Amino acid sequence: MKYNIKSTTDYLAELTGCEIRKLTHTKRDDNKLPLAIASSYTLCDVEFMGTIVIIATPTELENVTPMRLAKHQAKMIEIFHHPVVFALESVASYNISRLTHAKVNFIVPGKLIFIPSLLIVLSELKNSTKTMPKKMPPVAQMLVLYHIETRTIDGLNTSQIAELTGLAYPTINVALRWLKLNNIIALVGSKQKHVQIALSKIELWNKSLPLMSSPIERIIFTDTKPAGSLMAGETAMGHYTMLAEPATPIIAIDKTVAKENAAIMNKQYGDIKVEVWKYSPALLSDDGWIDRLSLYLCMKDSEDERIQLECDTLIEQMKW
């Protein structure tokens, strides 16, 4: 049983780069559990990402079903008031979707992890190269542009980058893993891994560009410019280049700002065109205009020849 718990915590530490501290399990609440649940698991308390997490290892494998785990998880969370993660030796492929749909936290050491309560998503390390998306994920793309245009992340660890950007530790960790697996960056060190970028900024851009895509998720409209929005699209192109600005101003916001201002947004009508981005444009610029490289990614596939020419200008005028 100790081996199962150790392999679980070692796997979790390896995957997240976060230190796992084993605690003495407080048994005072165990007697509040129904006997059928209490006798079915060995419980271990750990501290992970500043949170106490209870690792529950089944004592028998015969009766481990998704429905049973979902019910037991709900009861244990009700009693312990901490996230509960089941450490399983294996999971049949047909049960994976049942577990994830039921939002059951579980780990199969060395193979699978799904902890939605801590924002850690399903992962299969052995096939990670195959399952990673071909296109650069939005947060990974933002980190590359952040390094090039805003502030270097070379030498920083996950916690430091999370603090700089205000994004969640697991979100940054997943993005860095993608960049490492696609040979964009390296992660060096033992417990606290640090980003290592050997490429110059222009080399990094050229290598990353084929994997990058437009940050725009959708287009909506408004009559009132939300706080924190940045000028974008052809409006920003007119600011950076000789292209004439459009009659309808274009701004960029992230999904959080869009949600907060949903009452003043419209899908079709408004005096201001709004680009809702997959990452926050404010992380890459603080002067009221979206950054040059994100603008290039937004405009590079335009069929307008004038815009294509000015896209080249954006890159030519970059200070690498």
N, C-alpha and C positions, 0 to 999 in steps of 0.2 A: 504493500500500500504506500509506503514511503517513496518507493521508486515511482509510482504513478503520480504522486503529488509533485515530486521533484522534477519529473519529466515535463509535467504541465507548466510549472513555474519557469523552468529553463526555456521552454518553447515560447512562452509569453514574453519573457525578457528578451530573447533573441529576435522575436518578431517586431517588438515595439521599441527596443533599445532603451527600455525603462527598467530601473532596478526594482526587483520584487523582494519585499521584506516579509519573511514568515513571522506570524504572531502566534501567541498562545490562544487557542480557541476558547472563548468564554462560553462555558457550558450552562450558565445559569438560565438561559432561555430554551435550552434543548428540551426540557421537560414540558414546554408548552406545545411542542410538536406532537401530532398524532403518532402513536407508537409505530404504525405502519411506515411512516416517513422516517422517523428517527432511526429505526433499525435498518433502513435501506441504504444509508450512506455513511461514509466517513467524512467528517467535516474538518476543514483546515482554513484558518483565517490568514489572509495575506494583505499587506499594504501595497497598493499599486496605483501610481499616478495620483497620490494623495488621497486615495479612497480605500476603505476597508472592503475587501471582496472575500466572499466565502466560497471556497472550492469544495464542491460536493462530489465525491467519488463513489459510484454505486458499489455496494458490497456484493451484489449479484447481477449478472448480465441478462438473465432470462426474461425479466419483467420490465426491461428498459424500453419503453415506447414513447413516442413524441407526446401523446396525450397525457400519459402518466407524468412525464417530466414537466410538462407545462403546468399541471395542477400542483405538483410538488414545489416547483419554483415559486409559484404565486403564494403558496402557504408559507414557505421559508422566508420570502421577502417580507411578508406581513409580520412574521415573528421577529426576525433579526434586523429589519430595516436597513439592510445592506444588499448590494447586488450579489446574486448567487450564480456561479458558473459550474456547470457539470463537466467533470473530466471523464471522457469516455474513451474506451480502448479502440472502438471503431464505430462507424455509422454506415448502415446500408445506404446505397445511393438513392433508393426510393424514399428514404426517410429524411434526407437532407432538406428537401423543400418543405416537408411537413414541420420540421423543427424550426426552420427560418420563418415560415408563415405564422407559427405560433409564438415567435419572438423568444424562443428558448435560448439562453446563453449556454454555449457549449464549446469545448475544446477537444480535439483529437490530436494529442501531441505529435508534432512533426508533420501533420497533414492538414487539418482543418481548424479554423477558429471563426466563431460567430458570437460576438458579444454586443448586441445593439444597444444595451443600456449604457455601455461605455464608448459607443460610436466606433467600435472595431468591427470591420465587415468580414464576410466570408473570404477565406484565402486558402489556397492550396499551394504550399511552398514547392512541392516537388514538380509541379507543372506551372510554376509562376511565369516562366518565360512565355509559355503558350497562351496563358489566360490574360496577361497584361494587354491592355488595348494598344493598337498600333498607333493611333493618334495620341498625342501627349494630353493627359488629363488637365483640366483647367487649372487646378492649384499648382501642379508641376510646371505648367507653362508660365503661370504668374511668378513662380519662384525664379525661373530662368530670367525673365524680363526684369524682375526686382534686382537680381544680381547685376545685370547689365546696366540698368538705367537709374536705379535708386541707391542701393547700398549693397556692398559685397556680402555674400553669405559664406564665402570661402573661410574655413576655419571655425565656423559656428556649429553648435550641436542643435538637435531638434528643439530642445526647450528654449534656446536662445532665439531661434527663428520664429517659434510660436509666439514668444513674447514680443518680438519686433513687429510681427504682422497682425497679432491679435487673433490668429486662427487657432483652432484646437490642436493639441499635441498629436492625436492620432491622425488628423487630416494632413498635417505636415509630414508625419512619419510615412504615410502611404505614398505621398507625392515624392519624397526623397527616395524611397525604395524603387519607384518606377524609374526615376532618373538614373539610379545606380544600375538597375537591370538593363537599361538601354544605353549604358556606357556614356551618359552625359556627364555624370559626376562620379566620384568615388566616396565611400564612407569609410573612414579610418578610425582606429581606436578599439578599445575593448568594451567596457561597460557603456561609457558615453561616447558614441560615435560622432565624429565631426565630418562636415562636408569638406571635400577636397576637389578643387576645380583646377585642372592643369591647363585648360584652354584659355586663350585670350578672349576678350569679350566678343570680338568679331568672329573668331573661330567658333565660339559657343553658339552665336546666332546662326551662322551658316550650317552648323551641324544640326541644330534644333529646328530650323525653319521647315524642313520637309515633314516634320512630325507635328507642327503647330497648326492651329486652325483659328478661325474668327472667334473672339470671345463673346460675340452677340448671341444670346439665347432666343430672344424674341423682340418684336417691335410693338410698342403701344404709343398712346398719345395723351397729352395733358394740356391744360391751359395755364397751369401754374408750375414753375420750376421748383422741384423739391430741393430742400437743403442738402448740401453735400454732392450734388450732381456736377458733372464736368461736361464741358462742350465737346462734342464728338462728331463723327461722320464727316460729311462735306463741310460742315461749319468749322471743324478743327482743321480740315485740309486747307481751307481758305486762310486759316491763321498761320499755318506752317509753310504754305506754298503760295503760288500765284493764282491758284484756282479761286474763282469767285464764290463767295459764300451763298448758300441757298436762301430763299425767302423764308422758309420754315426752319427755325433753329433746331439743331439736333443735339441732344444731351445723352449722357451715359450714366446709368446707376446700377447698383448691384441688386440682387434678388431681395435682400433684406429691406432696402430702401423702397423697392417697388411694393413690397407687401405692406410696409408701414404707411404708404401713400396710396393704397389701392382705391380709396374713396374718390381721389381726384384723377384717376387714370381711366382711359377709355381705349378699347381695342381698335377703334377706327377713326375717331374724331378728336381734334384738339389743335391748338396753335403751335404746339411744340412736339416734335417727334422724339420719342424716348427709346433708346437702346437699353434693354435689360441684359446685363453681362453675367457671365458664368463666374467671374471673380470680380472683386471690387476694383473699379478703375482708380479709386482714391489711393490705393496702396502704391500705385506707380506714378502718381503725379500730385503735386500740391499747389499748382498754379492756375487751376481752373480749366485746364485743357487736358484731354487724355494724352497719354504718352505716345511718342512717335511710333514705336514698334507695334503696339496694340492697334494703333490707327492703320498702320500698314497691313496688319493681318485682317482688319475689318474691310479694307478697300481693295486688296490685291486681286480679287477675283471679279472686280467690276468690269462690265463690258464697255464702259465709257473709256475711249482712248485717252482723253484728257486726264482722267483720274489715274490711268495706268502710268502715264508719263510722270505725274506728280508723286506717285508711289515710289518711283525710282529716285525722285528728288529727296523724299523723306530719308531714304537709306544713305544717299550721298552726303546729306548734311548731318548725319549722326556723328557725334563726338565719341568715338570708341575709346 
